[in-house]
């Protein structure tokens, strides 16, 4: 039995999502730290972050921060449903998913800031602290990405929906 689908994620949200995912994968595993590609992909990622931040205030409802901001009440409700093993259906981000997404965005921003600071090493008199913090953000973001992907797959199975597909097509089944 097929249910009607709705447009959920607009093209700009999907572009930012896949751009951030691609730049992280490329810079974590394929580019050499500090080389031109690594640096330019980092600048591109920060530009996507700024665009997504802006879009969260002016974009369509599912893209707006107010639509999915993980308030304490929303987080408690979602956590209670998970602990009771009950489905928690929401058209956009779940509250815990939104929290993880915000943490990933903050980690990406931290990567951008520390990456820029490493370029300005003279300001830090040759200190390795920006590099150490940069590596900490990168490893922390990798852990969050693993949580994000695992949760999307587990919730897809639990809810009987293909959540990753919705970030490709922009569409999701009506609840």
PyMOL commands that set and color helices and strands:
alter all, ss='L'
color gray80, all
select helices_A, chain A and resi 11-30+36-58+61-63+65-68+72-83+95-119+121-124+129-159+163-169
alter helices_A, ss='H'
color red, helices_A
select strands_A, chain A and resi 5-7+171-173
alter strands_A, ss='S'
color yellow, strands_A
deselect
rebuild
show_as cartoon
